[in-house]
């Protein structure tokens, strides 16, 4: 996951470079006499990496626009906290200052996607980011058990 503008710039540049590298590599393999099937076998892992990086860049761009994925039963909550920070344009350093903790603590927490975070800590982070989180509870109807 891209977490800041520097990583975003590096990844964007790398996506463009990788695209060119793939085109050149494919042409060299063709010149070497490899069949289309052989070329695809060689290129597939490179293309997979390229697509993954491009998806990360696109995901960061969506976050900058304030577009978030919905949560279900708090799965992905840590990712959401990171996403909110990015969307608000707040650096890890600024968030750390707002939480009165060292920047390395925020960096560590984000690397672990806030795994095991307490509700109190989540509230402090949301407050520091000046964000209000609203929830919607849907109670599922009881399931009928199959009788044997």
trRosetta pair geometry for C-beta under 8 A, 3 or more apart (Angstrom, degrees):
i j d omega theta_ij theta_ji phi_ij phi_ji
1 56 6.7 -165 -120 -141 32 104
1 59 7.4 -84 -133 106 77 138
1 79 7.2 -156 -99 -133 160 95
1 82 6.9 63 135 121 146 151
2 7 4.6 178 -149 117 82 116
2 8 5.1 96 170 -78 140 70
2 11 5.6 -88 -91 1 130 154
2 56 5.3 120 -21 160 102 103
2 57 6.9 66 -20 -92 152 44
2 59 7.3 148 29 79 102 97
2 60 4.2 -32 73 -70 129 137
3 7 5.9 59 43 28 63 152
3 82 6.4 -68 -122 -170 94 119
3 86 7.0 -127 -156 -77 44 115
3 92 7.4 30 150 -51 119 117
3 110 6.1 95 -133 150 142 141
4 7 5.2 95 57 13 71 101
4 8 7.0 -127 105 -7 37 94
4 86 7.7 -138 -89 -110 39 93
4 91 6.7 44 -125 -130 118 79
4 92 7.1 -68 -72 -13 125 101
5 8 5.3 -55 -146 37 34 117
5 9 6.2 36 157 -21 68 102
6 9 5.9 -52 -148 34 30 109
6 10 6.4 27 154 -15 63 108
7 10 5.7 -56 -147 40 31 111
7 11 6.0 29 156 -18 67 110
8 11 5.9 -58 -144 39 27 108
8 12 6.2 29 157 -21 64 107
8 57 6.9 112 -150 -129 73 74
8 60 5.1 -164 -106 139 109 156
9 12 5.8 -54 -145 35 28 112
9 13 6.4 26 156 -16 62 107
10 13 5.9 -59 -151 38 28 109
10 14 6.1 27 153 -20 64 111
11 14 5.5 -56 -144 39 32 113
11 15 6.3 39 154 -27 66 100
11 53 5.9 -164 -162 -172 96 96
11 56 6.1 -95 -169 99 152 115
11 57 5.1 -170 123 -77 116 96
11 60 7.6 116 66 9 145 149
12 15 5.8 -48 -150 27 30 112
12 16 6.9 26 153 -13 61 103
12 57 5.5 121 -83 -133 69 133
13 16 6.0 -58 -156 38 33 108
13 17 6.2 30 150 -16 68 110
14 17 5.5 -55 -143 41 34 112
14 18 5.9 36 157 -22 68 107
14 53 6.2 -92 104 178 113 149
15 18 5.8 -54 -144 37 26 111
15 19 6.5 33 154 -26 61 104
15 50 7.0 109 -139 -160 67 76
15 53 5.4 -169 -85 119 87 112
15 54 5.1 111 -135 -86 127 75
15 57 5.7 -52 -36 -18 149 154
16 19 5.7 -51 -152 28 30 115
16 20 6.8 26 153 -12 62 104
17 20 5.9 -59 -156 38 33 108
17 21 6.1 33 150 -21 68 110
18 21 5.3 -54 -143 39 34 115
18 22 6.2 39 156 -24 67 102
18 46 7.5 -175 -169 176 102 92
18 49 7.4 -130 -152 105 147 99
18 50 4.6 -177 136 -109 132 100
18 53 6.8 100 18 59 159 147
19 22 5.9 -53 -153 31 27 112
19 23 6.8 26 150 -17 61 105
19 50 6.7 123 -74 -157 60 133
20 23 5.8 -56 -152 35 34 111
20 24 6.3 29 154 -14 68 108
21 24 5.8 -57 -146 41 30 110
21 25 6.0 30 157 -21 67 110
21 46 7.7 -124 111 -175 107 133
22 25 5.8 -55 -140 38 28 110
22 26 6.2 30 159 -21 63 107
22 43 6.6 85 -153 -151 93 108
22 46 5.9 166 -101 128 95 123
22 47 6.5 89 -131 -82 140 76
22 50 6.3 -20 -49 -56 140 160
23 26 6.0 -55 -149 34 26 111
23 27 6.6 25 153 -18 62 108
24 27 5.7 -58 -151 36 31 111
24 28 6.4 29 154 -18 67 106
25 28 5.8 -54 -148 36 32 110
25 29 6.4 31 154 -18 65 106
25 42 7.8 -143 152 125 115 115
25 43 6.8 150 106 -101 117 93
25 46 7.0 -3 72 93 159 175
26 29 5.9 -57 -150 37 29 111
26 30 6.4 32 151 -22 64 106
26 39 6.1 74 -143 -179 75 124
26 43 6.0 28 -86 -89 92 141
27 30 5.6 -53 -150 34 32 114
27 31 6.4 32 152 -18 65 105
28 31 5.6 -53 -148 37 33 113
28 32 6.4 34 151 -21 64 106
29 32 5.5 -54 -149 35 33 114
29 34 4.7 -40 169 37 90 134
29 38 7.5 -160 172 110 119 94
29 39 4.6 136 118 -116 136 95
29 42 6.1 179 -113 66 152 149
29 43 7.5 -124 17 -49 160 103
30 33 8.0 72 170 -51 31 15
30 34 6.8 -83 -90 55 30 83
30 39 6.4 15 -67 -89 71 147
34 38 4.1 -124 -174 93 102 124
34 39 5.0 132 110 -59 121 80
34 42 7.3 -5 168 0 166 137
35 38 4.6 95 51 7 77 102
35 39 6.9 -139 94 -6 40 87
36 39 5.6 -53 -146 36 31 114
36 40 6.3 33 154 -22 64 105
37 40 5.8 -53 -149 33 29 111
37 41 6.7 32 152 -21 62 103
38 41 5.7 -51 -152 31 34 113
38 42 6.7 28 152 -14 65 105
39 42 5.8 -61 -154 38 33 108
39 43 5.9 19 155 -12 70 117
40 43 5.7 -62 -135 46 30 105
40 44 6.0 52 161 -48 66 96
41 44 6.1 -32 -144 3 24 118
42 46 7.8 8 138 3 63 117
43 46 5.5 -71 -160 47 51 112
43 47 5.6 48 148 -24 86 109
44 47 5.8 -59 -142 38 27 109
44 48 6.2 32 159 -25 64 105
45 48 5.5 -51 -147 32 32 116
45 49 6.6 33 155 -17 64 102
46 49 5.9 -54 -153 35 32 110
46 50 6.3 34 149 -20 65 108
47 50 5.4 -53 -145 38 34 116
47 51 6.2 35 156 -20 67 104
48 51 5.9 -54 -147 35 28 109
48 52 6.5 29 153 -19 62 106
49 52 5.8 -56 -150 35 30 112
49 53 6.4 27 155 -16 65 107
50 53 6.0 -58 -150 38 28 109
50 54 6.2 28 153 -18 65 109
51 54 5.6 -54 -143 39 31 113
51 55 6.3 35 155 -22 65 104
52 55 5.7 -53 -151 33 30 112
52 56 6.7 32 151 -20 63 103
53 56 5.6 -51 -152 32 35 113
53 57 6.6 35 150 -18 65 102
54 57 5.7 -51 -150 34 34 112
54 58 6.3 34 151 -17 65 107
55 58 5.6 -54 -145 40 33 112
55 59 6.1 38 153 -24 66 105
56 59 5.6 -51 -145 34 30 114
56 60 6.5 32 155 -19 63 103
57 60 5.9 -55 -152 35 30 110
57 61 6.5 31 150 -19 64 107
58 61 5.6 -54 -149 36 33 114
58 62 6.6 36 151 -21 65 102
59 62 5.7 -51 -152 32 33 112
59 63 6.6 34 150 -19 64 103
60 63 5.6 -52 -151 35 35 113
60 64 6.5 38 151 -22 65 102
60 86 6.8 -108 -147 178 76 148
61 64 5.6 -48 -149 32 33 114
61 65 6.8 28 151 -13 62 105
62 65 5.7 -62 -155 40 34 108
62 67 4.3 -74 179 66 90 118
63 66 7.5 50 -178 -72 35 19
63 67 7.0 -97 -78 57 28 68
63 68 7.4 62 -115 -84 70 69
63 83 4.8 -128 -127 -152 118 82
63 86 4.5 23 139 98 131 127
63 87 5.1 -115 170 -63 72 85
64 86 6.6 -77 -72 147 62 96
64 87 6.4 -178 -114 -113 20 54
64 89 7.9 65 -137 -73 80 81
65 87 7.6 -54 64 -129 26 96
66 87 4.7 102 -96 -162 59 127
68 80 6.3 61 -162 -133 127 89
68 83 5.6 121 -114 129 98 142
68 84 7.5 10 -87 -71 138 73
68 87 7.4 -60 -59 -44 100 153
69 76 6.7 -48 89 142 121 156
69 80 7.6 -117 62 -88 80 92
71 74 5.9 23 166 -108 131 24
71 75 6.4 166 -161 58 81 57
71 76 5.5 -154 -114 70 87 101
71 77 6.1 54 -129 -77 147 70
71 80 6.1 -43 -61 -48 122 147
72 75 5.8 -9 70 34 71 108
74 77 4.5 -13 -170 -42 80 128
76 79 4.6 -48 -167 42 76 120
76 80 6.0 87 132 -30 82 95
77 80 5.3 -52 -151 32 35 116
77 81 6.7 40 151 -22 66 98
77 114 7.0 -89 106 86 85 127
77 117 7.6 -130 107 52 118 127
77 122 7.2 -22 159 -123 127 136
78 81 5.7 -48 -153 29 35 112
78 82 6.8 32 150 -14 64 102
78 109 7.9 -147 -149 163 109 81
78 110 7.9 162 173 -128 99 44
78 112 7.4 -86 -168 113 155 62
78 113 3.5 105 115 156 133 74
78 114 3.3 -174 -121 48 99 93
78 115 6.2 -29 -54 -52 159 50
78 117 6.6 150 -89 -5 95 129
79 82 5.8 -55 -154 38 35 110
79 83 6.1 38 148 -23 67 109
79 113 5.5 -8 -58 -149 68 118
80 83 5.3 -54 -144 37 33 116
80 84 6.3 37 156 -24 66 101
81 84 5.8 -49 -149 30 30 111
81 85 6.7 32 152 -19 61 103
81 110 8.0 -135 100 -103 103 80
81 114 5.5 47 42 -19 145 153
81 117 7.9 68 -18 -17 160 174
81 122 7.1 -115 -83 -135 132 81
81 125 5.6 12 -150 133 124 146
81 126 7.7 -92 -117 -66 92 74
82 85 5.8 -55 -155 33 33 112
82 86 6.5 31 150 -17 66 106
82 110 5.2 109 -99 -140 114 101
82 113 6.9 -71 -17 -125 131 69
82 114 7.7 -160 -37 -14 91 109
83 86 5.7 -56 -150 37 32 111
83 87 6.2 31 154 -19 67 108
84 87 5.6 -56 -144 39 31 111
84 88 6.1 24 158 -14 66 110
84 126 7.7 1 112 -114 166 68
84 129 5.5 71 131 157 117 160
84 131 5.5 -22 -171 -63 139 169
85 88 6.0 -63 -148 41 26 106
85 90 4.9 -92 -161 69 75 103
85 92 7.5 55 162 -82 147 56
85 95 5.7 -24 -129 -66 127 142
85 129 6.1 -102 -88 -106 65 130
86 89 7.7 34 175 -71 33 31
86 90 8.0 -90 -64 47 17 69
88 129 5.6 179 -1 -164 165 97
88 130 7.6 137 -135 54 144 92
88 131 7.3 -106 -61 -57 136 114
90 94 4.8 -125 -166 85 83 126
90 95 5.4 95 140 -56 120 90
90 98 7.9 -26 -165 -1 138 141
90 129 6.3 -135 15 -120 158 85
91 94 4.6 99 53 5 79 99
91 95 7.0 -143 94 -2 44 85
92 95 5.7 -55 -148 39 33 111
92 96 6.2 38 152 -23 66 105
92 103 5.6 90 125 -159 98 90
92 106 4.5 166 -168 109 91 127
92 107 5.6 62 179 -68 154 75
92 110 6.8 -96 -108 -2 119 147
93 96 5.7 -53 -149 34 29 113
93 97 6.5 32 151 -20 62 104
93 103 4.8 -14 -102 -105 65 127
93 106 7.9 -158 -66 52 24 145
94 97 5.6 -51 -151 33 33 114
94 98 6.5 32 151 -16 64 106
95 98 5.6 -57 -150 39 34 111
95 99 6.2 20 155 -9 68 111
95 106 5.3 128 91 -130 113 151
95 125 7.3 21 -168 -143 116 83
95 128 6.0 94 -150 128 70 132
95 129 7.0 -1 -115 -72 102 89
96 99 5.9 -66 -145 46 30 103
96 101 5.2 -101 -154 79 79 75
96 102 6.1 -33 -169 135 133 17
96 103 4.3 -123 -4 -87 166 52
96 105 6.5 127 -123 56 107 94
96 106 4.5 -114 -69 -14 93 130
97 100 7.5 26 -176 -75 30 39
98 128 3.6 123 130 -159 124 110
98 129 7.6 131 105 -55 160 47
99 105 7.9 -127 98 93 134 126
99 106 7.1 143 36 -73 141 108
99 124 6.0 86 -126 144 93 115
99 125 6.8 -2 -86 -92 125 63
99 128 5.3 -39 -62 -75 76 161
101 105 4.3 -75 153 61 124 147
101 106 6.6 138 90 -41 117 85
102 105 5.0 107 64 -7 75 100
102 106 7.9 -148 100 1 47 82
103 106 5.8 -54 -157 36 43 109
103 107 6.2 45 147 -21 72 107
104 107 5.3 -53 -145 39 36 117
104 108 6.1 40 154 -21 67 104
105 108 5.8 -53 -147 36 29 110
105 109 6.3 30 153 -19 63 107
106 109 5.6 -54 -145 38 31 113
106 110 6.2 26 157 -16 65 108
107 110 6.0 -59 -147 39 26 106
107 111 6.3 31 153 -23 63 106
108 111 5.7 -52 -148 32 30 113
108 112 6.5 10 158 0 64 109
109 112 6.2 -72 -154 50 28 98
109 114 5.3 31 174 -89 94 66
109 117 7.4 68 -156 -85 112 111
110 113 6.9 29 -167 -85 39 37
110 114 7.2 7 -91 -41 39 79
112 115 4.6 -93 156 20 100 103
112 116 7.9 -29 142 26 131 96
114 117 4.2 -8 171 -38 97 134
114 121 7.9 -178 -156 115 109 122
114 122 7.5 94 173 -91 143 87
114 125 7.9 -54 -111 -28 143 169
117 121 5.0 -124 -170 82 91 124
117 122 5.5 102 134 -58 124 91
118 121 4.6 97 55 5 83 100
118 122 7.0 -144 95 -5 45 86
119 122 5.5 -54 -149 36 34 114
119 123 6.4 38 151 -22 66 103
120 123 5.7 -53 -152 32 31 112
120 124 6.6 32 150 -19 63 103
121 124 5.6 -52 -151 34 35 113
121 125 6.5 35 151 -19 66 103
122 125 5.7 -54 -150 35 32 111
122 126 6.3 30 154 -16 66 107
123 126 5.8 -55 -146 40 31 110
123 127 6.1 32 154 -19 65 109
124 127 5.7 -56 -145 39 28 112
124 128 6.2 30 155 -21 65 107
125 128 5.7 -53 -146 36 29 111
125 129 6.3 17 156 -8 64 110
126 129 5.9 -64 -147 46 29 104
126 131 4.9 -100 -160 73 77 93
126 132 7.2 94 166 -98 118 24
126 133 5.8 -77 -130 -14 148 110
127 130 7.3 28 -177 -78 35 38
127 131 8.0 -105 -63 44 18 63
140 143 7.8 2 136 -45 118 86
